[in-house]
Amino acid sequence: MKNIFKISRVPGVVLLSTFTLFSCHDKLDTREGQLNVDDVDYTDTETMIEPLIGAYNALYTRGWEEPLLLGVRGDDVNAGGLGDQQPYADTDMYNYDRNYWMYNSLWNLQYSDIIDVNTAIDQVMRFQEFADQEGIARGDRYIAEIKVMRGWFHLNLARTWKDVFIITSNQPTEEIEAGVSSKAEVMQWISDQMDEAIPLLQDLRPNEKTDLPGGITRYTAYAIKALAQQELGNYQEVAQATDAIIGSGKFSLYPSFYSLFKKPGELSNESLLEFQYSDYNQPNGDTFYHLYAPFGPQNWTPARAQASSGWGFYEPSFKWVKFMLDRNETVRLETSVLFTDRGIDQLKNENYNKLPSSVKNSTRDGDVINNFERAYFSSGKHYLPSNQLTDQRNDYGAGKNMIVIRYAEILLMHAEALTRGANSTTISADEAVNIVRNRANMASVSNVTTDQVLQEKYAELALELGVRFYDMIRTNKYNELSYDGRTFSAADVYLPYPQAQVDALPLEATDVDTDTEMNAALNNLN
């Protein structure tokens, strides 16, 4: 793991060590095309795409702890009990330990990837020095794609820590010495970066791209802009960005909510940003995986023998499960939750006696979820049926993609903006909400309110990268986060800066003990 402060002081240019190429499998293929940057021939502009591919490699290579930490504080998710990660469970209870390795890892990985993608931008610009007009334009598009990646990283950092560094170089000494920017400044910077990128990006769905299928397009940038403006409370800007996506006519919901999060739903017309993983449909050899074991049940009987179980670190909350049962949800509940008999019994003990037939300890694909000690439930959205694993590949969720932004979220962001007074050139709030509800076999509604939209987001987007937590923070609904023995306050909104970062500050920071003092130190590096 890299330290952002220490990286900035390494002599010379911090470079991506290798680049990797996509294969015909429409997946990031780490087996082919490795290229040491010291050997780059910038006059060969036909290879200009390789820094872009290296940037995608950095984007997709996420630590297993990152999505867990981003999502666990919402009232849709509980950390699995017991085990060797007590500070993670404490984080779920809003008791933060700035020495916890996960906090430092999230900070380091996001910032080190920012530096890597900044290096990729520099590499593309060096190719452009030798390119013709067509090559220069192509390079501008590649840089725009990378800026969208960089915007996503900064979005995560600011929503987690509030005031953070904006880093646009691979030697960010001066940027660090200038101090942190406020969350509002970061969000506006992200939005401005997307405005720069949008006209240079392809007018395609990600799955329509032919050079790098599933990669970033202008609609990914519109989505990131909408998210940043939503954090700022600028709902007309949110409506305009979502109007561009909706009005394109390119996106639609995948018909099966259950299959959306499994192999059939990969790179569907619903996806605006999706991280791709694969074992290249080969029983052995190289793989490019995200580690999904933390999301899975500790004990199961898979339909396909030898398929590995998980760790039980990410549990749909009883609060959310009961919310869904009270709404008579079936499709989204079955998809989102892997039930154990122990969890079902607990629901019955709380007077949920008439459960839907889909609430059982087996999935429609034949995997049986046995009781295990850490949790009552596991995440169905991070579950890949064992019968969809490549032959002889046994890792939990092996090769499963991760959907980061999807059209359903865009529709609901659009609806919320309209309920808050924004104007639209495309569809109404009712229409947007009902498109989402109808896919879930829920009846249409009319005259939707902001609270109804937020409830719809709760039902639709639970367990997905902290969407629920960030919604409750930006709408000041702290009472929703006080549940099942938890008490949430304004002091719990942001994680503390990692102690390792305090210790690595390029100044005497031995007396920095609080986030207030940390902020002061970060803002006075010069």
Secondary structure, 3 states (H helix, E strand, C coil): CCCHHHHCCCCCCCCCCCCCEECCCCCEECCCCCCCHHHCCCCCHHHCHHHHHHHHHHHHCCCCHHHHHHHCCCCCEECCCCCCCHHHHHHHCCCCCCCCHHHHHHHHHHHHHHHHHHHHHHHHHHHHCCCCHHHHHHHHHHHHHHHHHHHHHHHHHHHHHCCECCCCCCCCHHHHHCCCECHHHHHHHHHHHHHHHHHHCCCCCHHHCCCCCCCCCHHHHHHHHHHHHHHHCCHHHHHHHHHHHHHCCCCCCCCCHHHHCCHHHCCCCCEEEEECCECCCCCCCCCECCCCHHHCCCCEECCCCCCCCCCCCCEECHHHHHHHHHCCCCHHHHHHEEECHHHHHHHHHCCCCCCCCCCCCECCCCCEECCCCCCCEEECCCCCCHHHCCCCCCCCCCCCCEEEEEHHHHHHHHHHHHHCCCCCCCCCHHHHHHHHHHHCCCCCCCCCCHHHHHHHHHHHHCCCCCHHHHHHHHCCCHHHHCCCCCCCCHHHCCCCCCHHHHHCCCCCCCCCCCHHHHHHHHCCCC
